[in-house]
Amino acid sequence: MEPAQILHSNKTELPGEVWAPYPSIPAYTVSTFGRIRSGPRLMKQSEAGNGYLRVAMVVSPKTQRQIATHTAVLETFVGARPDGMEGSHLNGDHLDNRLANLKWCTREENNSHKELHGTRTPFGEANPSSRICDVARTLMWVLHSDHGWSSERIANACGQYPNVVRRILVLFDHRKVKPLPPARS
């Protein structure tokens, strides 16, 4: 059965599907096909802004928790998230939350999976939401590493917030620096 067919099926049982209580909130059961029930009722899953499916689970009468479906499946059938690990969709489809498509892995492993199936968010100018060009990013790195400027000083000079500059400096891969264009005369 295709992931979309599984997701939109209103049948309470599908062939080969296994159900188990969600360890954190046992009133909910999770299936190996990435479906979640509260009692006999299938829960409606919504897509979060990051493209992953999630479900709202009631923790107490006044408290709900948004749980990512892939996390619930992994915690139920594989075990608690090991330190430094994150859930990975092996085929790159965030809507495919079948246990066979999921595993705990390191951030590096997850990023290499994303590279393989082309779902990694591009960095720098290649990212459609980027507001800072690669030349400005390189300049920030040079001011920081070669001239000892603080992120606050760079932020003031470039008209950016200090936390934005700090994030750029932390994520900046100086090994991929393109040389600055020659100065115009």
Order of alpha helices (4+ residues) and beta strands (2+ residues): alpha-beta-beta-beta-beta-beta-beta-beta-alpha-beta-beta-alpha-alpha-alpha-alpha
